[in-house]
Amino acid sequence: MGTGTLRASLIASVALLPCTAFAQNAVTLGELSVVATTPVGGGGTFGGTSLPTVATPVLGPRLRGGAQPLDKIPSTVETVTAADLEADRGSFNAVATLARKTPGLNLSDSQGNNNRVDVNYRGFTASPVQGVPQGLAVYQNGVRINEAFGDTVQFDLIPSSAIQRIDVVTGNPVFGLNAIGGAVNIQMKNGFTWQGTEITALGGSDGRIGGSLEYGKVIDNWSFYFNGDGMNDRGWRYQSPSTIGRIYSDLGYRTPDSEFHVIANVARTFFGAAAATPVDFTHTDPRAIFTYPQTTTTEMGTLQVTGRVDISPTWDLAGNAYFRRFSNTYVDGNDGNFEGCSGQGSAALRPFLCLEDDGFRRPPSGTAARRAFQDSLLLTGPDGLPIRNSNVPYGTIDVTKTEATGYGGSLQAANRDKVFGLANSFVVGGSIDVAEYTFKSSSTLGIINPDLSVTTNPNTLFNGVVPGLGTPLLRTAGALGMAPSNATGTNLYMGLYVTDTLDLTDRLSLTAGARLNFARISTVDQTGFSPDVTGTHYFNKINPVAGLTYKITPGLSLYGGYSESNRAPTPLELACANPNRPCLLPNSLVADPPLKQVTGQTYEVGFRGTIPNFYDGGLVSYKIGAFRTDLANDIIQLATPGNAARGYYVNVPAAQRQGIEVGGEYTRGDLSVYANYALIDATFQFTGTLSSPNNPLSSPGTNPTATAFSVPGGAITVRPGNKVPLIPDHQIKAGFDYMVLPGWRFGMNVQAFSSSYYRGDESNLNPKLPAYFVLGLNTSYQVTPQLQVFGLITNLTNNKYANFGTFAERGNVVGNLAINDPRTTTLAQPLSIYGGIRYAFGTAPAPMPEPIIRKY
């Protein structure tokens, strides 16, 4: 979809206006939908920093900070509210609600766990998996929570029942680094917005049990809010338990012209079985996994202070400061990919164990360079001694640990004085984020047992004696392809921004602004094996934004905008860009050729509106929009030949995301119905050769035209227009919620997605992951004013589908188990049924009055 298509969409939007304007003549809307246009709080609970995105009455208290009426924002905004999250309470995460309601957002479940999914919005990703290139900025109460080392996003650390609102905002560079595809802005509850006491207990499929306690109270000018929840289940695949524990609290204080909060959040999660499974195994048993253990343990603690002060009737000052501690430990059993040392090296090494050499450029046979190269692949332990080859199915237990301590803050001033007699909203602010991180990884020699477990203990199946078994800190003599890592480093991210929205007329508003992003990333190798890791990198860019909105009628507005954005490479990506020294993903740091920052240019156009009293007193909200983002130097992850667990990163010259989004919703007191459609066209826009060694249709053997994007063997050719893997072109979502009887609500929703390509098939040569749909049900019954019973069903038709797939190396694994088909997939959540009770002590919770929030 080119610029001409965007122009046509704009013309079509204007052409449709008379059709809706007739229905809206002489309509006076009673409330406005207000959205924060900066991460720092701007609206609050009728004005406080605690809830900057809440809707406020037209004649109510003034707007503060970067808050703007939706009809003055020249880009797309998608919203999920606490009421939406209530319907998915049994799922225990907010991502399920985002996927169910948001056009253009799909999930990619590489982990086999609905709490650890990749969120893809418009073809850009926010993922908990270290190693996945990230393209969305995520904020919680104004603090960026993309983690320091890999920009990962851990939605599983946030208690979903403590969320007040989630806004997905596009085309706004004020949200800083990573906001190429947009920003996810999460606002949490506090004692001023929620009062009462509730306990919830739930249980259901796969042995899931969970519960939560929620409490909120206001005493004079003070408020307190607490939310604690926990969950445990065994998962729907083998060896895939989940354990979640989270606590969130907020102490608030406010006066008529100020508001302050002290916020604390701690969490610990544990997950198992975190990888795709060869289809040879899942055809026999859909719940099958590959080698294990595969466990992820994450711990987080955050302390935050937020504040807002009205300096004058037209000026206010808002800010926050935070301290964040993050730790992630990943234990993974893998195929060792070892072999007896080649005869092309030193003859004395033939009885010993070497790393397979098919992932490296090899010097000519028979040369001294070839012998030196082969010798460098000899496996050794910490003592430097070689390991004798026993011809057993070798594996490794790979352990990585990432720790980061982050701190920083934001400060923002906003003014609403008129300019030349015209209404005007001016915002200027800045942010600073500092993080210190430590990253360690190691591999221990093990064996793969017939049950696919990788262990380091002697096994009678292998005569009980395997030399070198249990050797820790495994590496090759030349530190090629395998070496323990230990790196420390710091990140410094700074930003300055300014935006202004001027009402040129009472209907036409102009928005313009810019943000300066600065990033400094420093890493130091502590092992001596990888000196290239040591280095300091600087990135900076000024990103402008400009747009217009025109209110055709009180309930219908047109918008269009242009913005730029950038993403600095993460420390992981910068230190893992050499195909000769691949990383154990999501693991080791090994080398450091430079990567360029990713830059994006985004165009958006569309219209949105509401029709009150449409039918039986209901309200219709609707939107139609088109977008396009052109990317330069996009960063992608490539696999290493001969070792599916290792990979590296490269820049590619150009990529593009473009599409159309259409949505509508009808609401009335007892009924809500919604439907939306999105076309997401995510493509590469360059010609080049990439490495995809396990792709069955890649070019075998050595690639004689190796470029900066490739390593020997497994070459695929990418051409302009090739689709980005794992992004379905077509997405359809619909659902309803109906009050069947007084106290009894019943809802149903469906999500349908077209096919998409496997990761590693950037040349689009292989069959796709099949299209799929998911049907869900939710219901609740208010037994008494205090007691509610609720239920949730996911995947009602029990479809066996996968929304993640990639390729693995063919060959024997252990015994009679072999990989003949290189495709690997992860089973998405099957039919699951959850139910529970919720009890409110005393009276039902009494949040402050809040007008209807209109999505569009």
Residue pairs with C-beta under 8 A, 6 or more apart in sequence:
1 626
1 628
1 658
1 659
1 660
1 681
2 628
3 603
3 628
5 626
6 603
6 605
6 626
6 628
9 605
9 606
9 624
9 626
9 660
10 560
10 605
10 626
13 558
13 605
13 606
13 607
13 624
14 558
16 607
16 624
17 552
17 556
17 558
17 607
20 553
20 555
20 556
20 609
20 611
21 552
21 553
21 556
23 611
23 614
24 553
24 554
24 555
24 556
24 609
24 611
25 553
27 553
27 554
27 555
27 612
28 554
29 58
29 554
29 555
29 610
29 612
30 57
30 58
30 851
31 55
31 56
31 57
31 58
31 851
31 852
32 55
32 56
32 57
32 58
32 69
32 70
32 71
33 55
33 69
33 70
33 853
33 854
33 855
34 43
34 53
34 54
34 55
34 56
34 63
34 67
34 68
34 69
34 70
35 53
35 67
35 68
35 69
35 70
35 73
35 77
35 79
35 167
35 169
36 42
36 43
36 52
36 53
36 65
36 66
36 67
36 167
36 185
36 187
37 66
37 67
37 68
37 73
37 169
37 172
37 174
37 427
37 499
38 65
38 66
38 174
38 175
38 412
38 427
38 429
38 497
38 499
39 139
39 142
39 143
39 144
39 174
39 175
39 176
39 183
39 185
39 410
39 431
40 49
40 52
40 65
40 66
40 142
40 318
40 319
40 320
40 410
40 411
40 412
40 429
41 48
41 49
41 50
41 51
41 52
41 64
41 65
41 141
41 142
41 306
41 308
41 318
41 320
42 49
42 52
42 53
42 63
42 64
42 65
42 66
42 67
42 318
42 414
43 51
43 52
43 53
43 54
43 56
43 63
43 64
43 65
43 67
44 50
44 51
44 52
44 54
44 64
44 259
44 308
45 51
45 54
45 190
45 192
45 193
45 848
46 54
46 56
46 60
46 61
46 848
47 56
47 61
47 62
47 64
47 259
48 192
48 254
48 259
48 308
49 65
49 142
49 259
49 261
49 306
49 307
49 308
49 318
49 320
50 187
50 190
50 192
50 193
50 250
50 252
50 259
50 261
50 306
51 164
51 165
51 187
51 190
51 192
51 193
52 64
52 65
52 66
52 67
52 142
52 187
53 67
53 79
53 165
53 167
53 185
53 187
54 164
54 165
54 193
54 850
54 853
55 850
55 851
55 852
55 853
55 854
56 63
56 851
57 851
62 416
63 69
63 416
63 425
64 308
64 310
64 316
64 318
64 414
65 308
65 316
65 318
65 412
65 414
65 427
66 174
66 412
66 414
66 425
66 427
66 499
68 425
68 501
70 77
70 608
70 854
70 856
71 549
71 551
71 557
71 608
72 501
72 503
72 509
72 511
72 549
73 511
73 549
73 559
74 171
74 511
74 546
74 547
74 548
74 549
74 559
74 560
74 561
74 604
75 169
75 170
75 171
75 172
75 547
75 559
75 561
75 563
75 604
76 168
76 169
76 170
76 171
76 182
76 604
76 606
76 623
76 625
76 627
76 661
77 167
77 168
77 169
77 170
78 101
78 102
78 103
78 105
78 167
78 168
78 855
79 165
79 166
79 167
79 168
79 853
79 855
80 94
80 97
80 98
80 101
80 102
80 165
80 166
81 164
81 165
81 853
82 163
82 164
82 165
82 189
84 97
84 101
85 94
85 97
85 160
85 161
85 163
87 97
87 737
87 747
87 778
87 792
88 96
88 97
88 100
88 160
88 778
88 792
89 160
89 161
89 200
89 202
89 790
89 792
89 836
89 838
90 202
90 204
90 790
90 791
90 792
90 834
90 835
90 836
91 97
91 114
91 160
91 792
91 794
91 834
92 115
92 160
92 210
92 229
92 231
92 244
93 114
93 115
93 155
93 156
93 160
94 155
94 158
94 160
94 163
94 166
94 186
95 107
95 114
95 115
95 117
95 119
95 155
96 114
96 794
97 160
98 105
98 119
98 166
98 168
99 105
99 106
99 107
99 119
99 751
100 733
100 735
100 749
100 751
100 776
101 674
101 733
102 121
102 168
103 661
103 662
103 663
103 676
103 677
103 678
103 731
103 733
104 121
104 122
104 659
104 661
104 678
104 680
104 731
105 119
105 120
105 121
105 122
105 168
105 731
106 120
106 727
106 728
106 731
106 753
106 803
107 117
107 118
107 119
107 120
107 803
108 117
108 118
108 120
108 125
108 726
108 803
108 804
109 116
109 117
109 118
109 802
109 803
109 804
109 826
109 828
109 829
110 117
110 118
110 129
110 274
110 275
110 276
110 804
110 826
111 117
111 128
111 129
111 271
111 273
111 274
111 275
111 826
112 235
112 236
112 237
112 240
112 273
112 274
112 289
112 826
112 827
113 235
113 240
113 242
113 271
113 273
113 274
114 829
115 155
115 156
115 242
115 244
115 269
115 271
116 128
116 129
116 156
116 271
116 274
116 296
117 128
118 125
118 126
118 127
118 128
118 129
118 132
118 726
118 804
119 125
119 126
119 127
119 136
119 153
119 155
119 184
120 726
120 727
121 136
121 168
121 181
121 182
121 184
122 170
122 181
122 182
122 627
122 629
122 657
122 659
122 680
122 682
123 135
123 181
123 657
123 680
123 682
123 724
123 727
124 135
124 136
124 180
124 181
124 182
124 657
125 132
125 133
125 134
125 135
125 136
125 181
126 134
126 135
126 136
126 138
126 146
126 153
126 155
126 184
127 134
127 152
127 153
128 152
128 153
128 154
128 155
128 156
129 152
129 274
129 586
130 149
130 150
130 152
130 328
130 330
130 400
130 402
130 572
130 585
130 586
130 587
131 150
131 572
131 583
131 585
131 586
131 587
131 637
131 647
132 152
132 586
132 637
133 573
133 634
133 635
133 636
133 637
133 649
134 146
134 150
134 151
134 152
134 153
134 178
134 567
134 570
135 178
135 180
135 181
135 567
135 598
136 153
136 178
136 179
136 180
136 181
136 182
136 183
136 184
137 144
137 146
137 175
137 176
137 177
137 178
137 179
137 182
137 183
137 184
138 144
138 145
138 146
138 153
138 183
138 184
138 186
139 145
139 175
139 183
139 184
139 185
139 186
140 158
140 186
140 188
140 265
141 186
141 187
141 188
141 263
141 304
141 306
141 320
142 306
142 320
142 410
143 302
143 304
143 320
143 322
143 324
143 410
144 176
144 177
144 431
144 433
145 153
145 154
145 324
146 152
146 153
146 177
146 178
147 153
147 154
147 326
147 328
147 402
147 404
148 326
148 404
148 406
148 435
148 436
148 437
148 491
148 571
149 402
149 404
149 435
149 437
149 439
149 570
149 571
149 572
150 402
150 570
150 571
150 572
150 573
150 586
151 178
151 570
153 184
154 269
154 298
154 300
156 244
156 267
156 269
156 271
156 298
157 246
157 265
157 267
157 269
157 298
157 300
158 186
158 246
158 248
158 265
158 267
159 212
159 227
159 228
159 229
159 246
159 247
159 248
159 267
161 200
161 212
161 214
161 227
161 229
162 188
162 189
162 214
162 225
162 227
162 248
163 186
163 187
163 188
163 189
164 187
164 188
164 189
164 193
164 194
165 186
165 187
165 853
166 184
166 185
166 186
166 187
167 184
167 185
167 187
168 182
168 183
168 184
168 185
169 175
169 182
169 183
169 185
170 181
170 182
170 183
170 602
170 604
170 627
171 182
171 545
171 547
171 561
171 562
171 563
171 602
171 604
171 627
172 179
172 182
172 183
172 545
172 563
173 179
173 497
173 513
173 514
173 515
173 543
173 544
173 545
173 563
173 564
173 565
174 497
174 499
174 513
174 515
174 545
175 183
175 185
176 431
176 493
176 495
176 515
176 517
177 493
177 495
177 517
177 519
177 566
177 567
177 568
178 567
179 565
180 565
180 566
180 567
180 598
180 600
180 602
180 629
180 631
181 629
181 657
188 248
188 250
188 263
189 216
189 225
189 227
189 250
190 216
190 223
190 225
190 250
190 252
190 261
191 216
191 217
191 218
191 222
191 223
191 224
191 225
191 250
191 251
191 252
192 218
192 223
192 252
192 254
192 259
192 848
193 216
193 847
193 848
194 214
194 216
194 225
194 845
194 847
195 216
195 217
195 218
195 845
195 846
195 847
196 214
196 215
196 216
196 840
196 841
196 842
196 843
196 844
196 845
196 846
197 213
197 214
197 215
197 840
197 841
197 842
197 845
198 212
198 213
198 214
198 215
198 838
198 839
198 840
198 841
198 845
199 211
199 212
199 213
199 214
199 838
199 839
199 841
200 211
200 212
200 213
200 214
200 229
200 836
200 837
200 838
200 839
201 210
201 211
201 836
201 837
202 208
202 209
202 210
202 211
202 790
202 834
202 835
202 836
202 837
203 209
203 210
203 834
203 835
203 836
204 792
204 832
204 833
204 834
204 835
205 233
205 236
205 831
205 832
205 833
205 834
206 233
206 234
206 235
206 236
206 832
207 232
207 233
207 234
208 231
208 232
208 233
208 834
209 231
209 232
209 233
210 229
210 230
210 231
210 232
210 244
210 836
211 229
211 230
211 231
212 227
212 228
212 229
212 230
213 226
213 227
213 228
213 229
214 226
214 227
214 845
215 224
215 225
215 226
215 227
216 223
216 224
216 225
216 226
216 845
217 223
217 224
221 253
221 254
221 255
222 251
222 252
222 253
223 250
223 251
223 252
223 253
223 254
224 249
224 250
224 251
224 252
225 248
225 249
225 250
225 252
226 247
226 248
226 249
227 246
227 247
227 248
227 249
228 246
228 247
228 248
229 244
229 245
229 246
230 244
230 245
230 246
231 242
231 243
231 244
232 241
232 242
232 243
232 244
233 241
233 242
234 240
234 241
235 241
235 242
235 272
235 273
236 287
236 827
236 829
236 830
236 832
237 273
237 277
237 287
237 288
237 289
237 827
238 273
238 287
238 288
238 289
239 272
239 273
239 289
239 292
239 293
239 294
240 271
240 272
240 273
240 274
240 289
241 270
241 271
241 272
242 269
242 270
242 271
242 272
243 269
243 270
243 271
244 267
244 268
244 269
244 270
245 267
245 268
245 269
246 265
246 266
246 267
247 264
247 265
247 266
247 267
248 263
248 264
248 265
249 263
249 264
249 265
250 261
250 262
250 263
250 264
251 261
251 262
251 263
252 259
252 260
252 261
252 262
253 259
253 260
253 261
254 260
257 309
257 310
258 307
258 308
258 309
258 310
259 307
259 308
260 305
260 306
260 307
260 308
261 304
261 305
261 306
261 307
262 303
262 304
262 305
263 302
263 303
263 304
263 305
263 306
264 301
264 302
264 303
264 304
265 300
265 301
265 302
265 304
266 300
266 301
266 302
267 298
267 299
267 300
267 301
268 297
268 298
268 299
268 300
269 296
269 297
269 298
270 295
270 296
270 297
270 298
271 295
271 296
272 292
272 293
272 294
272 295
272 296
273 289
273 292
273 294
274 294
274 295
274 296
274 330
274 332
275 289
275 290
275 294
275 332
275 826
276 290
276 804
276 805
276 806
276 808
276 824
276 825
276 826
277 288
277 289
277 290
277 824
277 825
277 826
277 827
278 290
278 808
278 819
278 821
278 822
278 823
278 824
279 821
279 823
279 824
279 825
280 818
280 819
280 820
280 821
281 288
281 289
281 290
281 817
282 288
282 825
282 827
286 800
286 827
286 830
287 827
289 452
290 452
290 808
290 824
291 333
291 334
291 335
291 395
291 448
291 452
291 453
291 454
291 813
292 333
292 452
292 453
292 454
293 331
293 332
293 333
293 397
293 453
293 454
294 331
294 332
294 333
295 330
295 331
296 328
296 329
296 330
297 328
297 329
297 330
298 326
298 327
298 328
298 329
299 325
299 326
299 327
299 328
300 324
300 325
300 326
300 327
301 324
301 325
302 322
302 323
302 324
302 325
303 322
303 323
303 324
304 320
304 321
304 322
304 323
305 320
305 321
305 322
306 318
306 319
306 320
307 318
307 319
307 320
308 316
308 317
308 318
308 319
309 316
309 317
309 318
310 316
311 317
314 415
314 416
314 417
315 413
315 414
315 415
316 413
316 414
317 411
317 412
317 413
317 414
318 411
318 412
318 414
319 409
319 410
319 411
319 412
320 409
320 410
321 407
321 408
321 409
322 406
322 407
322 408
322 409
323 405
323 406
323 407
324 404
324 405
324 406
324 407
325 404
325 405
325 406
326 402
326 403
326 404
326 405
326 406
327 401
327 402
327 403
327 404
328 400
328 401
328 402
328 403
329 399
329 400
329 401
329 402
330 398
330 399
330 400
330 401
330 586
330 587
331 397
331 398
331 399
332 397
332 398
332 399
332 587
332 645
333 395
333 396
333 397
333 398
333 446
333 448
333 453
333 454
334 395
334 396
334 397
334 398
334 454
334 645
335 394
335 395
335 396
335 448
335 644
335 645
335 809
335 813
336 393
336 394
336 395
336 396
336 445
336 446
336 448
337 355
337 356
337 394
337 642
337 643
337 645
337 809
338 353
338 354
338 355
338 356
338 379
338 389
338 394
339 353
339 354
339 355
339 356
339 389
340 350
340 351
340 352
340 353
340 354
340 389
340 391
341 349
341 350
341 351
341 352
341 353
341 354
341 374
341 377
341 378
341 389
342 354
342 357
342 374
343 350
344 365
344 366
344 370
344 371
344 374
345 354
345 371
345 373
345 374
345 375
345 377
345 378
346 371
346 374
346 375
349 374
349 375
349 378
349 386
351 388
351 389
352 378
352 379
352 386
352 387
352 388
352 389
353 378
353 379
353 386
353 387
353 388
353 389
353 394
353 468
354 374
354 377
354 378
354 379
354 476
355 377
355 379
355 476
355 480
355 481
355 482
356 377
356 642
356 643
357 373
357 374
357 377
357 642
358 641
358 642
358 693
358 712
358 713
359 481
359 579
359 582
359 640
359 641
359 642
359 643
359 646
359 693
359 711
359 712
359 713
360 373
360 480
360 481
360 580
360 711
360 712
361 580
361 706
361 711
361 712
362 370
362 373
362 712
363 369
363 370
363 373
364 370
373 478
375 477
375 478
376 476
376 477
376 478
376 480
377 476
377 477
377 478
377 480
377 481
378 386
378 476
378 477
379 386
379 387
379 445
379 468
379 474
379 475
379 476
379 477
379 482
380 386
380 387
380 474
380 475
380 476
380 477
381 387
381 445
381 468
381 471
381 472
381 473
381 474
382 471
382 472
382 473
384 477
386 477
387 445
387 467
387 468
387 471
388 467
388 468
390 462
390 465
390 466
390 467
392 447
392 462
392 466
393 447
393 448
393 812
393 813
393 814
393 815
394 445
394 446
394 447
394 448
395 446
395 447
395 448
395 454
396 443
396 444
396 445
396 446
396 454
396 474
397 443
397 444
397 446
397 454
397 456
398 441
398 442
398 443
398 444
398 584
398 587
398 645
399 441
399 442
399 443
399 444
400 439
400 440
400 441
400 584
400 586
400 587
400 588
401 438
401 439
401 440
401 441
402 437
402 438
402 439
403 437
403 438
403 439
404 435
404 436
404 437
404 438
405 435
405 436
405 437
406 433
406 434
406 435
406 436
407 433
407 434
407 435
408 431
408 432
408 433
408 434
408 493
409 431
409 432
410 429
410 430
410 431
410 432
411 429
411 430
411 431
412 427
412 428
412 429
412 430
413 427
413 428
413 429
414 425
414 426
414 427
414 428
415 424
415 425
415 426
415 427
416 423
416 424
416 425
416 426
417 424
417 426
418 424
419 502
422 502
422 503
422 504
423 502
423 503
424 500
424 501
424 502
424 503
425 500
425 501
426 498
426 499
426 500
427 497
427 498
427 499
427 500
427 513
428 497
428 498
429 496
429 497
429 498
430 494
430 495
430 496
430 497
431 493
431 494
431 495
432 492
432 493
432 494
432 495
433 491
433 492
433 493
433 494
434 490
434 491
434 492
434 493
435 490
435 491
436 488
436 489
436 490
437 488
437 489
437 490
437 491
437 571
438 486
438 487
438 488
439 485
439 486
439 487
439 488
439 489
439 571
439 572
439 589
440 484
440 485
440 486
440 487
441 484
441 485
441 584
441 587
441 588
441 589
442 472
442 473
442 474
442 484
442 485
443 473
443 474
443 475
443 482
443 484
443 584
444 456
444 470
444 471
444 472
444 473
444 474
445 456
445 468
445 469
445 470
445 471
445 474
446 454
446 455
446 456
446 469
446 470
447 454
447 455
447 456
447 459
447 462
447 466
447 469
448 454
448 813
448 814
449 455
449 459
449 461
449 814
450 461
450 814
450 815
450 817
452 813
452 814
452 817
456 469
456 470
457 469
457 470
458 464
458 465
458 466
458 469
459 466
473 484
474 482
474 484
475 482
475 483
475 484
475 529
476 482
476 483
479 529
479 530
479 581
479 590
480 580
480 581
481 580
481 581
481 582
481 640
481 643
481 646
482 584
483 527
483 529
483 530
483 588
483 590
484 527
484 529
484 588
485 525
485 527
485 529
485 530
485 533
485 587
485 588
485 589
485 590
486 525
486 526
486 527
487 523
487 524
487 525
487 526
487 527
487 530
487 533
487 571
487 575
487 589
488 523
488 524
488 526
489 521
489 522
489 523
489 524
489 571
490 520
490 521
490 522
491 519
491 520
491 521
491 522
491 571
492 518
492 519
492 520
492 521
493 517
493 518
493 519
493 568
494 517
494 518
494 519
495 515
495 516
495 517
495 518
496 515
496 516
497 513
497 514
497 515
497 516
498 513
498 514
498 515
499 511
499 512
499 513
499 545
500 511
500 512
500 513
501 509
501 510
501 511
502 509
502 510
502 511
503 509
504 510
506 551
507 550
507 551
507 552
508 548
508 549
508 550
508 551
509 548
509 549
509 550
510 546
510 547
510 548
511 545
511 546
511 547
511 548
511 549
511 561
512 544
512 545
512 546
512 547
513 544
513 545
513 546
514 542
514 543
514 544
514 545
515 542
515 543
515 545
516 540
516 541
516 542
516 543
517 539
517 540
517 541
517 542
517 543
517 566
517 568
518 538
518 539
518 540
519 537
519 538
519 539
519 540
519 568
519 597
520 536
520 537
520 538
521 536
521 537
521 539
521 568
521 569
521 570
521 571
521 574
522 535
522 536
522 537
523 533
523 534
523 535
523 536
523 571
523 574
523 575
523 589
523 592
524 533
524 534
525 531
525 532
525 533
525 534
525 589
529 590
530 575
530 581
530 589
530 590
530 591
530 592
532 575
532 578
532 581
532 590
532 591
532 592
532 593
533 575
533 589
533 590
533 591
533 592
534 592
535 574
535 592
537 568
537 569
537 574
537 594
539 566
539 568
539 569
539 597
541 564
541 566
541 597
541 599
543 563
543 564
543 565
543 566
544 562
544 563
544 564
545 561
545 562
545 563
545 564
546 561
546 562
546 563
547 559
547 560
547 561
547 562
547 563
547 604
548 559
548 560
548 561
549 557
549 558
549 559
550 557
550 558
550 559
551 557
552 558
552 607
553 609
555 609
555 610
555 611
555 612
556 607
556 608
556 609
556 610
557 607
557 608
557 609
558 606
558 607
559 604
559 605
559 606
559 607
559 608
560 604
560 605
560 606
561 602
561 603
561 604
561 605
562 601
562 602
562 603
562 604
563 601
563 602
564 599
564 600
564 601
564 602
565 599
565 600
565 602
566 597
566 598
566 599
566 600
567 597
567 598
567 600
567 635
568 597
569 595
569 596
569 597
569 598
569 635
569 649
571 589
572 583
572 586
572 589
573 595
573 635
573 649
574 592
574 594
574 595
575 583
575 589
575 590
575 591
575 592
576 582
576 583
576 585
576 588
576 589
576 590
576 591
576 647
576 648
576 649
577 591
577 592
577 593
577 594
577 595
577 648
577 649
577 650
578 590
578 591
578 592
578 593
578 648
579 638
579 640
579 648
579 691
579 710
579 711
580 591
580 711
581 590
581 591
581 648
582 590
582 640
582 643
582 646
582 647
582 648
583 589
583 590
583 646
583 647
583 648
584 645
584 646
585 637
585 645
585 646
585 647
587 645
595 635
595 649
595 650
595 651
596 633
596 651
597 633
598 631
598 632
598 633
598 634
598 635
598 651
599 631
599 632
599 633
600 629
600 630
600 631
600 632
601 629
601 630
602 627
602 628
602 629
603 627
603 628
603 629
604 625
604 626
604 627
605 625
605 626
605 627
606 623
606 624
606 625
606 626
606 661
607 623
607 624
607 625
608 621
608 622
608 623
608 624
608 625
608 856
609 621
609 622
609 623
609 856
610 619
610 620
610 621
610 622
610 854
610 856
611 619
611 620
611 622
612 619
613 619
614 620
614 666
615 666
616 668
617 668
617 669
618 666
618 667
618 668
618 671
619 666
619 667
619 668
619 852
619 854
620 664
620 665
620 666
621 664
621 665
621 667
621 854
621 855
621 856
622 663
622 664
622 665
622 856
623 661
623 662
623 663
623 664
623 855
623 856
624 660
624 661
624 662
625 660
625 661
625 662
626 658
626 659
626 660
626 661
627 657
627 658
627 659
627 661
628 656
628 657
628 658
628 659
629 656
629 657
629 658
630 654
630 656
630 685
631 654
631 655
631 656
631 657
632 653
632 654
633 651
633 652
633 653
634 651
634 652
634 654
634 655
635 649
635 650
635 651
635 652
636 649
636 650
636 652
636 690
636 762
637 647
637 648
637 649
638 647
638 648
638 649
638 650
638 690
638 691
638 692
638 709
638 711
639 646
639 647
639 691
639 692
639 693
639 694
639 714
639 760
639 807
640 646
640 647
640 648
640 691
640 693
640 711
641 691
641 693
641 711
641 712
641 713
641 714
642 693
642 713
642 809
643 809
644 694
644 807
644 808
644 809
650 690
650 708
650 709
652 684
652 686
652 688
652 690
652 709
652 718
653 685
653 686
653 688
654 684
654 685
654 686
655 682
655 683
655 684
655 685
655 686
655 724
656 681
656 682
656 683
656 684
656 685
657 680
657 681
657 682
657 724
658 681
659 678
659 679
659 680
659 681
660 678
660 679
661 676
661 677
661 678
661 679
662 676
662 677
662 678
663 674
663 675
663 676
663 677
663 855
663 856
664 674
664 675
664 676
665 672
665 673
665 674
665 675
665 855
665 856
666 672
666 673
666 674
667 673
667 852
669 739
670 738
670 739
671 736
671 737
671 738
671 739
672 736
672 737
672 738
673 735
673 736
674 733
674 734
674 735
674 736
675 732
675 733
675 734
675 735
676 732
676 733
676 734
677 730
677 731
677 732
677 733
678 730
678 731
679 729
679 730
680 727
680 728
680 729
680 730
680 731
681 729
682 723
682 724
682 727
683 720
683 721
683 722
683 723
683 724
684 718
684 719
684 720
684 721
684 722
684 723
684 724
684 762
685 720
685 721
686 718
686 720
687 717
687 718
687 719
687 720
688 707
688 709
688 717
688 718
689 703
689 705
689 706
689 707
689 709
689 710
689 715
689 716
689 717
689 718
690 709
690 710
690 715
690 716
690 717
690 718
690 762
690 763
691 709
691 710
691 711
691 713
691 714
691 715
691 716
692 698
692 714
692 715
692 716
692 760
692 761
692 762
692 763
692 807
693 713
693 714
693 809
694 714
694 760
694 806
694 807
694 808
694 809
694 810
694 822
695 714
695 716
695 760
695 761
695 763
695 765
695 766
695 807
695 822
696 766
696 807
696 822
697 716
697 763
697 765
697 766
698 714
698 715
698 716
699 713
699 714
699 715
699 716
700 713
700 714
701 712
701 713
702 712
702 713
703 710
703 711
703 712
703 713
703 714
703 715
705 715
706 712
706 715
716 761
716 762
716 763
716 765
717 763
718 762
718 763
719 763
722 762
722 763
722 764
723 729
723 756
723 757
723 764
724 757
724 762
725 756
725 757
725 758
725 759
725 760
725 761
725 762
726 756
726 757
726 758
726 759
726 769
726 803
726 804
726 805
727 756
728 753
728 754
728 755
728 756
728 771
729 754
729 756
730 752
730 753
730 754
731 751
731 752
731 753
731 754
732 750
732 751
732 752
732 753
733 749
733 750
733 751
733 752
734 749
734 750
735 747
735 748
735 749
735 750
736 747
736 748
736 749
737 745
737 746
737 747
737 778
738 745
738 746
738 747
739 745
740 746
743 781
743 782
743 783
744 779
744 780
744 781
744 782
745 779
745 780
745 781
746 777
746 778
746 779
747 777
747 778
747 779
748 775
748 776
748 777
748 778
749 775
749 776
749 778
750 773
750 774
750 775
750 776
751 773
751 774
751 776
752 771
752 772
752 773
752 774
753 771
753 772
753 773
753 803
754 771
755 768
755 769
755 770
755 771
756 768
756 769
756 803
757 764
757 766
757 768
757 769
758 766
758 768
758 769
758 805
758 806
758 807
758 823
759 804
759 805
759 806
759 807
760 806
760 807
761 807
766 823
769 802
769 803
769 804
769 805
769 825
770 801
772 799
772 801
772 803
772 828
773 799
774 794
774 795
774 799
774 801
774 828
775 795
775 796
775 797
776 792
776 793
776 794
776 795
776 796
777 791
777 792
777 793
777 796
778 790
778 791
778 792
778 793
779 790
779 791
780 788
780 789
780 790
780 791
781 788
781 789
781 790
782 788
783 789
785 840
785 843
785 844
786 839
786 840
786 841
786 842
786 843
786 844
787 837
787 838
787 839
787 840
788 837
788 838
788 839
788 840
789 835
789 836
789 837
790 835
790 836
790 837
790 838
791 833
791 834
791 835
791 836
792 833
792 834
792 835
793 831
793 832
793 833
793 834
794 829
794 831
794 832
795 828
795 829
795 830
795 831
795 832
796 831
797 831
798 830
798 831
799 830
800 827
800 830
801 828
802 825
802 826
802 827
802 828
803 828
804 825
804 826
805 823
805 824
805 825
805 826
806 824
807 822
807 823
807 824
808 819
808 822
808 823
808 824
809 819
809 822
810 818
810 819
810 820
810 822
811 818
811 819
812 818
813 819
